Amino acid sequence: MKAYELTSWLEKKYPAAAAEDWDNVGLLTGDDTREISHVFLALDLTEETLAEAVKNGADMILTHHPMIFSGIKKINNHSFTGRKILTLIQKGIVYYAMHTNYDVLGMADLSAGYLKLENCTVLSPTEERDGEEQGFGRVGELSETMTLGAYAKLVKESLKLNDVKVYGDLDREVKRIAVCTGSGKSMIHDALAAGADAYVTGDIDHHTGIDTVAEGLALIDAGHEVVLAVTQPDKPKGRSGKLQMSPVKECALQHDIPVLQPIKIKRAEEIERLRQYEADVYVVAAFGQILSQEILDLPHYGSLCIHASLLPAYRGASPINRVIMDGQKKSGVTIMQMDAGIDTGDILTQSEVVIEDTDTDLSLEEKLSKVGAELIVETLQKLEAGTLTATKQDDSKSCYAKLLTKAMGQIDWNQSALSIDRQVRGLYSWPGAYTSCKGKMLKIWQAKPVEEEGIAAYSMPGSIARVTKNEIFVQTGDGVLCLQEVQLEGKKRMKVHDFLLGCKVEEGEVLG
């Protein structure tokens, strides 16, 4: 069938109008007139999920959470989203998302069915459609009364969970049950108003659980709750100066998580706001502001930092860049207990990552982000279970990766070809490695050290030793560097072949 035939059927059952105003649902990329035969279903469209869909010959992908959540000004291979969009287009795959419209019109009833609820009504109404009330969650009756402990076991087995967290007396009898998929903290009062004996949802913090039980409602929690996302304020972008939210904020809004954007988090009023959320643990990753000891001490379990190096090596702001520039063969992720120092806290867990000779700071960051996501989940589970062992850092083995500056990108041709190649790769995202050519800045995007056989030898580093149709060979202080992709000031990034069509360079000419 045509893709639009399937999407039309879906939109009749789960119209986009039922989604929340902030949501982004429907056909996100692709030609819906394409013939489809293989539809791939997923919760999120990660790069791994997309690769699996391509491998299995999918011509349409349907996800719950939208991959595209806000406006995009550039689609290229330099971002996760850009690469996925390019792959979808190149492979001709139609991509469709159903989020809060499905939560309201599909997921709620489905979850109630899994949990054996009968005579269900809407927990938190949002609208009336075709004479019927619609909204988030459901409340219904069990066919027979059972204990809270027995029902928690039924929830665990029905949803195929590793574990559930239960708030309340396990011997208490329950019959009227409320359920909300995802994070349902905001609907606790709806569950109380509906006369529920127990409420099944996800991401409930300890204090909320205790308070809810005190009000007479038992809780069955399917996971940890992210009570607050703290990120930098929206920043103006481009010539228009339009404010753009951070990816953290985008993700938080997508998952109904409150957001705090302090200009200075050390201010007393911001600390008080943090205190009000009563988080059990803070998780910090590249926040960009120094946290005071007062803030670090707020959560019961302290503050954990996800650091992109194998501490104590490469403390500081630019560990990913520095580890490449130094020619290291491995890096990794460290989860540490934060203290007042700069990346000096006790080590809780670590995971290693191999650095390839072709890795840039961007590709290594992507590897480390995936490892870090898995490691922090594992660490939090161990923290809750009380099985973590903290190890003090050996300060004698530490080194510091200081903040990058634009000046660091300038190439010194007296350095070896190997060192300059590492500079190009290590500063790939920013500021980039650059030299000068014919009085203009020339940015080097891709290069590689090569054997010198058959290449003219020049005593002056920076001299162009050879020019071919597709490559420029430059003499360095030790060896020859082959330029493959460059960008001349005022021009677009391009392969050397295209660069040479518009800019003539000759052997013996000196760069820098």
Buried (B, 14 or more C-beta within 10 A) or exposed (E): EBBBEBBEEBBEEBBBEBBBEEBBBBBBBBEBEBEBEEBBEBEEBBBEBBEEBBEEEBBBBBBBBBBBBBEEEEBEEEBEBBBBBBBBBEBEBBBBBBBBBBBBBBBBBEBBBBBBBEEBBBBBBBEEBEEEEBBBBBBBBBEEEBBBBBBBBBBBEBEEEEEBBBBBEEEBEBBBBBBBBBBBBEBBEBBBEBEBBBBBBBBBBBBBBEEBBEEEBBBBBBBBBBBBBBBBEEEEEEEEEEEBBBBBBBBBBBEBBBBBBBEEBEEEEBBEBBEEBBBBBBBBBEBEBEBEEEBBEBBEBBBBBBBBBBBBBBBBBBBBBBBBBBEBEEBBBBBBBBBEEEBBBBBBBBBEBEBEEEBBBBBBBBBBBBBBEEBBEEBBBBBBEEEBEEEEBEEEEBBBBEEBEEEBBBBBBBBBBBBBBBBBBBBBBEBBBBBBBEEEBBBBBBBBBBEBEEBBEBEEBBBBBBBEEEBBBBBBBBBBBBBBBBBBEEBEBBBBEBBBEEBEBEBEBBBB
